[in-house]
Structures are given as structure tokens and as C-alpha cells.
Amino acid sequence: MVKFKSISSKILISYLGVVIFTFMITALAFYPILVGMLEKRAEIGLQKQAWEIAYTIGSGSALAQEHNLPLTILLLGRSVESDYLWIDYDDTIALSSRPDLYPLGQSLAMLPALRQDSDFNRNKANIYKTENFLAAEVPAGGGGTVLTFVSMGTLQAMYRETLVTILASLAAALLVALIIAYFLIRYLVKPLRTLEDYARAVGNRQFDTRLEVKSNDELAKLAMAFNQMSERLKSYDEGRQRFFQNASHEMKTPLMSINGYAEGIRDGVFTGPALNNALDIIHKESLRLRNTVENMIDITILDQPHNKYFLPNDLSYIIEQAIETVGGYALERKIEVSVQFEANTWVAGDWDQLHSLFVNLLSNGIRHARTCVLVKASSINNGTQVLLSVQDDGAGFTPEDFQHAFDYFYTGAKGGSGLGLTIVKKIVEEHAGTISISNADDGGAIVEIIMPATSPPESVEAH
């Protein structure tokens, strides 16, 4: 049973419908052309036959040799039977190939009409077309004429035979085309079935499955794209697994600490200064746990498809707000945060994300700095981009940091949750920017970000 829902059957049926429709249009358009061409050929053949008979009659051998007069004309390589009349100067039939219909001695005007008198000119060739006959009349010797004619029924039969032959040829061509189309469709659908099996395998997380690429056509490019998709899905899946493993580990540690001290307090193990110390540890571990959860939420939001509603933002204001947010942490570690930025440095983006970006950068810088953190912002490339940098005077990045700094939950020396730079990179990429890390010549880590610049709102410019 044919599955009409399959692509191959739809293509085959559509192809068949187009070809049949084309044949119908061709037949309808070709038939009048065929009729006109055959009639034109018949006119030429009848004139030629009439001139040949006129020449024979003019040589004086017509009556003696009438059996040698031509009785056919040539149409499309086929001999078609025709008839002739020799008409004398007073329109009396002197010789006839059809004496039963046009007897000798009879006036042409009294017999079935062949001639159209309105078009008759005795001194030149004439063509007549009536309902029953197509005729040609040419002048002959002695003031007479020769009239040759063929039945329209004979021509119409030839029209139909020729059309049937053409349609039969088209039908044969259609059959051959359908056979070729069938095998061609099988050839084209086979890779699609392979893609279907491949998609099922990938859906079952069999990411090591690969499609073979044996050509350089569009299907090969599609197979390459599927292979690349599988590699990315595999990397994404492995990253997710590592993420949840690391996340569970990062959350398990403070939870165990909180649980242990809480049980000690409940059981009266900690008293006096030890109790206060236990409460401080519970407080710090809960903050650490909260920060980890908040960072995980931020990463989850950034990973999800979402609409971008970016507005112009003044970087100086965002940096000031971020410094206020981390001010207590900087005060606790006795780190000075200084800022150097150009006025009217604006970027288009999401305020919350940009604020989170600087909070994470400043937190990392304060954590690793010895005495100070410097934040810079300036325009580059003729004002089309903004260069941001956060530099501390700590130990700088290690070789291992350069390889894994942006990985999930990677923590170097004095590391925090291991998600800060990961979040920063995702926010920068979300805003069509780039991020890089390096070490200063005199020591300390540098994080540089380049983002597209934008113009401030008209109200700010007017002010």
C-alpha cells in the first residue's frame, strides 16, 4: 500500500501531476498549431499538384495520359489522397478524377461547392477552404483552370492521428521519466532516512554517532551540520553533567558545615566564644551557599533563549553602583578600589546584567588583590567600541588559570564559587563583546572587555 504521507510519494505524485498538466497544456496549445501547419502544407501540396497538372494539360497530353496525373499530395512525409478537376474557360468540367461527384460536361456552379467566387481570379493561383474541402485552383492553357482539392475529413483524420502519435510519444516519455524519478527519489530519500535514524540516536543521547560524508552537495553539508550539532550537544551535555556534579559538591560543603555547627549548637557542644564562632561560620557558609545559588540562577537564565531589550547605559553610573555593592567586602579586606574612565562612555545593554558583570569582576579583583583594584573605561576605534579593564595588584593568573578560568566551578587560589568569570563571559558575549585575561608586567591580573559603544539618549545629550 502506498504511503501518501511519505516525502517520496508526495514528490512522485506532485511530479506526475505537473507532467500531466504540462502535457494537457501542450496538447491544447499544440493542436491549433498542428492544424494550421497541416493546412498550410496541404495548400502548398495542392498548388504544386495543380501546377503539375496544368503543365501536363498545357503540353496537350492530358486526355491521353490522364492516368499519369498525380493523385496524392505529400504531408509530413505521408502521401494523402487528393482529387483534381480540369475546368475550361466557360466553367465546364472537362476532366475529373471524381466523375461520380463531379461528372464531365457539368458546370462547376451546379455541383458541390469547391470554389469561392468572391476570391476567384482566373489569372493567378487561388486557395479555397470550405466546410468539406480544401482546394487550390491555378490557371491552365486555353483560358481554363485546374482545381485540386482534398477532403477536410481526410485532413482531420490526419490531425487526430498525428496528435495521438505525439501524445503516445509524450506518454512513453512520461513513463520513462517516472521510472527515472522513482529511482532518483529513492536516491534522494535514502540520506533522509539515514538522518532520521541519526536524529533518533542523538535524541537518545548517543552523541558519538556520526554521519558519513561521501559527496560535496547540499545533503553532505547538511550531514556535516548534523555532525557539528552532535559534537556541540555532546560538549553541552558533558558540561551540564560536570556543572551539576560541581554544583552539588559546592553546595554540599557549606550545607555540611552549616548542618554540623547547627547540630553542635542544638546539642550544647558550643558555648561561650565557641558558640559565637560557630554562628559566624554558619552565617558565612550560608552567604556562600546563597551566592552559589544566585550565580547558578544567573547562569541558567543566561543559557536560556530570551528576548534582548537593550537600552543605552552610562558605564560610569553602573561602575559606581557596583563599587557600592562590593564596598563592604573591599572595606573588610582593606582594598582600595579606584576608577579611571572617560566621560560619556555609553553601551547598549541590560542594566542588571551589566551591574552583575562589574560586581563579579570587582569581587574577583578584591579577593585576589593585596592593596588595590583599578577599573578603567575608555573609547577606542574612533568611538565605536569601549575598552573596559579591571586590574588588581595580586599574584596574577597562573598557567592553569589561563586554560580554565571561564570553566564552570573552576577555583584557583583564594577562589570563590567558581562561577564569577563564567557569568562575566556569558554577559559579555550576550552584549556582542569579547573578553580576555592577562597579567600586568609589574604583577597582578588584568581582565579586559571590549564592547560596542552607543550614543546617549537625546534627553541626556540635550542636558
Number of C-alpha atoms within 10 A of each C-alpha: 3 6 9 12 8 10 13 19 15 13 15 16 14 12 15 17 12 12 17 15 12 12 17 13 11 13 18 11 11 15 15 12 12 16 17 12 14 18 19 13 16 24 23 17 21 28 24 16 28 30 22 15 27 23 17 19 22 14 10 11 11 18 11 9 11 15 10 10 17 15 16 17 23 16 18 12 7 10 11 17 14 23 20 26 25 26 25 20 16 10 16 19 22 18 20 21 19 13 11 8 10 19 18 19 14 14 16 19 12 9 11 11 13 21 21 13 10 6 10 15 12 15 12 11 17 19 20 18 17 13 10 15 20 22 27 28 30 25 24 25 16 10 13 22 27 29 30 30 28 23 16 17 12 14 19 14 11 18 18 14 12 15 17 13 12 14 16 12 12 17 15 12 12 17 13 12 14 17 12 12 18 16 11 12 16 13 11 13 15 12 15 15 11 14 17 12 12 21 17 12 15 19 11 9 14 14 20 11 14 17 16 11 14 9 9 8 10 9 16 16 13 14 22 16 13 18 20 13 14 22 16 13 15 17 13 12 14 11 14 13 12 14 16 14 12 16 19 11 13 18 18 13 13 20 16 12 16 21 13 14 19 17 13 15 17 10 9 10 12 18 12 7 9 12 16 13 14 20 17 12 16 20 13 14 19 17 13 18 20 14 16 21 16 12 20 19 12 17 19 11 11 15 11 8 7 8 6 10 8 12 15 17 22 18 25 19 13 19 22 13 15 21 21 13 17 18 18 11 16 23 12 10 14 14 20 16 20 11 14 12 16 13 12 17 23 25 23 20 22 17 16 9 19 21 19 20 22 23 22 20 21 28 21 20 28 28 20 23 23 17 15 18 27 17 21 17 22 19 21 14 9 7 13 13 19 23 21 18 19 21 27 29 21 19 15 21 20 14 9 9 17 12 9 14 21 19 18 23 25 18 17 14 11 8 14 17 20 21 24 29 22 19 24 23 19 21 22 19 12 16 20 12 17 17 18 12 18 16 18 15 7 8 14 20 25 22 18 17 19 21 23 19 20 20 17 18 12 8 7 9 9 7 5
